[in-house]
Amino acid sequence: MSEKRFAKRMWHASSNAIREILKVTERPEVISFAGGLPAPSSFPVATIKKMAAEILAEDGPVVLQYGTTEGYWPLREAIAEWVKVKGIEASPEQILVLSGSQQGIDLMGKAFLDAGDRVIVEEPAYLAAIQIFRSYEAELVPVKGDEEGYDPGALERALKEHQPKLIYLVSTFHNPTGITYSLERRKKVAELAAKYDCYVIEDDPYGDLRYSGDRVQALQTFNPERVVYLGSFSKIIAPGLRIGYAVAHNPEIRQKLVIGKQGADVHTSNLSQRIVHSFLSQGLLPDHIDSICQDYKAKRDLMLAGLEEHFPAGAKWVRPDGGLFLWVTLPEGISAVDVFPRAIEENVAFVPGAPFFARGGGENTLRLNFSNASFDQLKTGCARLGKVLKEFLD
């Protein structure tokens, strides 16, 4: 079939590199550090089963009917309370329930981007965000940063030169690098967005998974009208529920997101919304998150110890205060893409870093997920991967 039969925006579209890698790791003998998956043991299956039965018994016909695009009102009220710990003051009217927070990235792209419009993204950046912006035929402008976030000077130069419509960032426990924006960098991004008439997507699906350090207030608090905050319950309850949310103070932006969602899926699953509301209204989530964080902290620390023990000299990595990922930089001249097939032969998998770079580069980087593997798999997998890397150095 001719490529020209498809829309132009799909001519050069490719599948998500991580999804393709996960196909290779489906063999049970492969230890996978590739996905961004929560541990299945963290899913509160019995609690969800009980909640779903009670909700359907009490209100089944209503729950199984169509719902409002904006979301279940009591859930929006509960989310408005939930985000206060992040420093966000919002009314329920300013909350839009999403089918996963990633839908918020897509709806912002749909609302703002025409072909050729520019979006500033991190270098490296969340892979799905790169895909989404490209699907709207946007030009991506990668801007470098450090362990505190975007470099302010580089960001301002990019804003002056490219006049983008949007700035995208993962503010806390970044995917893929694990870094967290400092308070000062958050303030600076908000300041520059106002100065150059730009809007910010603050993506924060991992912020509740903190294992060390102090919480930093949301970037949105420094410029509520220009920053749309995206949150998620995927990593702290279960991703299969597909419940995320947007906090949009600007009424014009909020209305565009609602219109875009109406055309995408009409509304998010009523049953899933009611289950998440039950978690919030019954006060179950804080203890549940504490339990997850204890497990993930131990896994993070075990993987860090494994890298120290087994990885070759010259390899460097970020020590994140939370989230799901470790970001590794290998010595120059080693391509993680070349390492990957040999690692698979040793039955261990990871994600090469190059796909996270919007304009190329990052060949000597890779991302490791520590949340989904067992403790034994973490030990064994780090040893296997270290062995392979040392082979390439030799």
GUKOL-812918 format. One record per residue (C-alpha): x, y, z. Coordinates in nm, 2 decimals. Layout:
REM residues N
u/v/w
X/Y/Z
...
REM end
This chain:
REM residues 394
u/v/w
0.00/0.00/0.00
0.14/0.34/-0.09
0.25/0.55/0.20
0.08/0.85/0.03
-0.25/0.69/0.10
-0.20/0.79/0.47
-0.20/1.14/0.62
0.13/1.32/0.58
0.18/1.33/0.95
0.20/0.95/0.95
0.45/0.91/0.66
0.75/0.90/0.89
0.58/0.79/1.21
0.74/0.49/1.38
0.63/0.27/1.67
0.75/0.34/2.02
1.10/0.20/2.05
1.03/0.08/2.40
0.73/-0.11/2.29
0.93/-0.28/2.02
1.20/-0.37/2.28
0.94/-0.52/2.51
0.84/-0.76/2.24
1.19/-0.90/2.26
1.18/-0.93/2.63
0.86/-1.14/2.65
1.07/-1.46/2.69
1.04/-1.56/3.05
1.42/-1.62/3.09
1.49/-1.25/3.00
1.54/-1.02/3.29
1.39/-0.69/3.17
1.50/-0.35/3.29
1.34/-0.20/2.98
0.98/-0.10/3.05
0.86/0.17/3.28
0.64/-0.07/3.46
0.53/-0.06/3.82
0.57/-0.39/4.01
0.26/-0.61/3.97
0.29/-0.70/4.34
0.21/-0.33/4.41
-0.14/-0.35/4.25
-0.41/-0.36/4.52
-0.61/-0.63/4.34
-0.82/-0.74/4.63
-0.91/-0.38/4.73
-1.00/-0.29/4.37
-1.21/-0.61/4.33
-1.41/-0.52/4.65
-1.45/-0.16/4.55
-1.57/-0.25/4.20
-1.83/-0.49/4.34
-1.96/-0.24/4.58
-1.98/0.04/4.32
-2.16/-0.18/4.07
-2.40/-0.31/4.33
-2.49/0.04/4.45
-2.49/0.23/4.13
-2.43/-0.01/3.84
-2.66/0.14/3.57
-2.52/0.49/3.62
-2.16/0.37/3.62
-2.21/0.17/3.30
-2.38/0.47/3.12
-2.20/0.75/2.94
-2.05/1.02/3.17
-1.93/1.38/3.14
-1.62/1.46/2.94
-1.47/1.66/3.23
-1.50/1.37/3.47
-1.69/1.24/3.77
-1.75/1.55/3.99
-1.67/1.39/4.33
-1.34/1.26/4.18
-1.25/1.61/4.06
-1.32/1.74/4.41
-1.10/1.48/4.56
-0.82/1.55/4.31
-0.84/1.92/4.39
-0.77/1.82/4.76
-0.50/1.57/4.66
-0.29/1.82/4.47
-0.27/2.06/4.76
0.03/1.87/4.89
0.21/1.97/4.57
0.13/2.34/4.64
-0.14/2.35/4.38
-0.46/2.54/4.47
-0.73/2.44/4.22
-1.11/2.42/4.22
-1.29/2.11/4.09
-1.39/2.31/3.78
-1.02/2.34/3.69
-0.96/1.96/3.70
-1.01/1.75/3.38
-1.00/1.37/3.43
-0.79/1.20/3.16
-0.75/0.84/3.03
-0.40/0.84/3.16
-0.19/1.15/3.20
-0.03/1.09/2.86
-0.36/1.18/2.70
-0.30/1.53/2.84
0.01/1.57/2.63
-0.19/1.47/2.32
-0.47/1.70/2.40
-0.23/1.99/2.45
-0.07/1.91/2.11
-0.42/1.90/1.95
-0.51/2.23/2.11
-0.19/2.43/2.03
0.00/2.28/1.74
-0.02/2.34/1.37
0.23/2.19/1.13
0.57/2.36/1.17
0.50/2.50/1.52
0.78/2.46/1.76
0.79/2.28/2.09
1.09/2.29/2.33
1.17/1.95/2.48
1.43/1.83/2.72
1.74/1.65/2.59
1.68/1.37/2.65
1.30/1.38/2.66
1.01/1.14/2.74
0.98/0.93/2.43
0.60/0.93/2.40
0.60/1.31/2.42
0.84/1.32/2.13
0.61/1.09/1.93
0.30/1.29/2.01
0.44/1.63/1.91
0.57/1.48/1.59
0.23/1.34/1.51
0.11/1.70/1.50
0.40/1.78/1.27
0.57/2.01/1.52
0.93/2.10/1.50
1.11/1.98/1.82
1.37/2.21/1.98
1.58/2.01/2.23
1.74/2.21/2.51
2.01/2.07/2.73
2.00/2.08/3.11
2.17/1.93/3.41
2.06/1.76/3.73
1.85/2.06/3.83
1.66/2.08/3.50
1.67/2.30/3.19
1.98/2.52/3.17
1.83/2.87/3.21
2.06/3.04/2.95
2.01/2.77/2.69
1.63/2.78/2.75
1.61/3.16/2.70
1.82/3.14/2.39
1.59/2.88/2.24
1.29/3.08/2.33
1.43/3.39/2.16
1.54/3.21/1.85
1.25/2.97/1.79
0.95/3.14/1.95
0.78/2.81/2.04
0.42/2.76/2.15
0.50/2.51/2.42
0.77/2.40/2.66
0.74/2.04/2.78
0.91/1.89/3.08
0.89/1.61/3.34
0.95/1.81/3.65
1.01/1.54/3.92
1.20/1.21/3.88
1.23/1.27/3.51
1.18/1.00/3.25
1.44/0.89/3.14
1.71/1.06/3.35
1.55/1.05/3.70
1.65/1.41/3.78
1.42/1.66/3.96
1.39/2.02/3.88
1.51/2.25/4.16
1.28/2.52/4.30
1.49/2.79/4.13
1.48/2.62/3.79
1.10/2.58/3.82
1.06/2.95/3.90
1.29/3.03/3.60
1.09/2.82/3.35
0.77/2.99/3.47
0.93/3.33/3.44
1.06/3.27/3.09
0.73/3.13/2.97
0.56/3.45/3.07
0.84/3.67/2.92
0.82/3.49/2.58
0.45/3.43/2.56
0.48/3.05/2.58
0.29/2.78/2.76
0.42/2.49/2.97
0.32/2.13/3.00
0.43/2.01/3.34
0.42/1.63/3.33
0.44/1.47/3.68
0.34/1.10/3.67
0.62/1.00/3.92
0.62/1.27/4.18
0.45/1.07/4.46
0.72/0.80/4.44
0.98/0.97/4.66
1.24/0.77/4.85
1.47/1.04/4.97
1.50/1.42/4.97
1.22/1.68/5.02
0.92/1.74/4.80
0.94/2.04/4.57
0.63/2.24/4.49
0.48/2.21/4.14
0.61/2.44/3.87
0.25/2.54/3.80
0.23/2.72/4.13
0.46/2.99/3.99
0.25/3.07/3.69
-0.10/2.89/3.70
-0.23/3.06/3.39
0.05/2.94/3.17
0.13/2.60/3.31
-0.09/2.30/3.27
-0.01/2.03/3.53
-0.05/1.66/3.44
-0.08/1.40/3.71
-0.15/1.03/3.72
-0.27/0.74/3.94
-0.11/0.48/3.71
0.21/0.45/3.91
0.05/0.47/4.26
-0.26/0.25/4.21
-0.26/0.06/3.88
-0.19/0.17/3.52
-0.47/-0.05/3.38
-0.72/0.18/3.54
-0.61/0.46/3.30
-0.68/0.75/3.53
-0.48/1.07/3.50
-0.58/1.43/3.53
-0.50/1.78/3.41
-0.50/2.09/3.63
-0.58/2.38/3.39
-0.64/2.72/3.55
-0.67/2.90/3.22
-1.03/2.87/3.12
-0.96/2.90/2.74
-0.70/2.62/2.75
-0.93/2.41/2.97
-1.22/2.44/2.72
-1.00/2.34/2.43
-0.88/2.03/2.62
-1.24/1.93/2.69
-1.34/1.97/2.32
-1.03/1.77/2.22
-1.12/1.49/2.46
-1.48/1.48/2.34
-1.35/1.39/2.00
-1.10/1.14/2.13
-1.29/0.92/2.38
-1.60/1.11/2.50
-1.50/1.04/2.86
-1.28/0.83/3.08
-1.40/0.50/3.22
-1.67/0.57/3.48
-1.59/0.26/3.67
-1.22/0.34/3.69
-1.30/0.69/3.80
-1.52/0.57/4.08
-1.25/0.32/4.20
-0.99/0.60/4.22
-1.24/0.82/4.40
-1.29/0.54/4.66
-0.92/0.53/4.72
-0.91/0.90/4.78
-1.23/0.94/4.97
-1.15/0.65/5.20
-0.80/0.78/5.27
-0.63/0.46/5.15
-0.38/0.61/4.92
-0.11/0.76/5.15
-0.04/0.42/5.33
-0.05/0.24/4.99
0.21/0.48/4.85
0.43/0.44/5.16
0.42/0.07/5.10
0.52/0.10/4.74
0.79/0.35/4.82
0.95/0.12/5.07
0.97/-0.16/4.81
1.10/0.06/4.53
1.35/0.24/4.75
1.51/-0.10/4.84
1.51/-0.19/4.47
1.67/0.14/4.37
1.94/0.09/4.63
2.00/-0.27/4.52
2.04/-0.16/4.15
2.27/0.12/4.25
2.48/-0.12/4.44
2.48/-0.36/4.15
2.60/-0.09/3.91
2.88/0.00/4.15
2.99/-0.36/4.18
2.96/-0.48/3.82
2.97/-0.18/3.57
3.29/-0.08/3.41
3.50/0.22/3.52
3.40/0.52/3.32
3.03/0.45/3.33
2.83/0.72/3.52
2.47/0.73/3.64
2.22/0.95/3.81
2.12/0.87/4.17
1.75/0.97/4.17
1.55/1.06/4.48
1.25/0.87/4.34
1.07/0.75/4.03
1.13/0.43/3.84
1.45/0.48/3.64
1.83/0.50/3.65
2.01/0.68/3.36
2.35/0.55/3.26
2.61/0.72/3.05
2.87/0.48/2.91
3.23/0.58/2.80
3.24/0.76/2.46
3.26/0.52/2.17
3.03/0.26/2.31
2.69/0.24/2.15
2.41/0.11/2.37
2.22/0.01/2.05
2.52/-0.22/1.97
2.53/-0.35/2.32
2.16/-0.44/2.33
2.17/-0.76/2.11
2.46/-0.90/2.31
2.27/-0.82/2.63
1.97/-1.01/2.50
2.20/-1.31/2.44
2.28/-1.29/2.81
1.90/-1.27/2.88
1.90/-0.91/3.02
1.73/-0.61/2.85
1.74/-0.23/2.88
1.64/0.07/2.67
1.91/0.23/2.46
1.91/0.61/2.52
1.93/0.73/2.16
1.55/0.73/2.09
1.50/0.98/2.38
1.71/1.25/2.19
1.48/1.44/1.95
1.76/1.54/1.70
2.00/1.25/1.75
2.28/1.18/1.99
2.29/0.99/2.31
2.43/0.67/2.15
2.63/0.60/2.47
2.34/0.62/2.71
2.08/0.38/2.84
1.78/0.37/3.07
1.72/0.11/3.34
1.40/0.04/3.52
1.43/-0.10/3.87
1.06/-0.12/3.99
0.94/-0.42/3.79
1.22/-0.68/3.85
1.24/-0.89/4.16
1.53/-0.85/4.40
1.70/-1.16/4.27
1.65/-1.05/3.91
1.81/-0.71/4.00
2.12/-0.88/4.13
2.15/-1.12/3.85
2.06/-0.87/3.57
2.31/-0.61/3.69
2.59/-0.88/3.69
2.49/-0.99/3.34
2.48/-0.64/3.20
2.80/-0.54/3.36
2.97/-0.85/3.21
2.85/-0.75/2.86
2.96/-0.39/2.90
3.31/-0.49/3.01
3.33/-0.71/2.70
3.26/-0.41/2.48
3.52/-0.20/2.66
3.78/-0.47/2.62
REM end
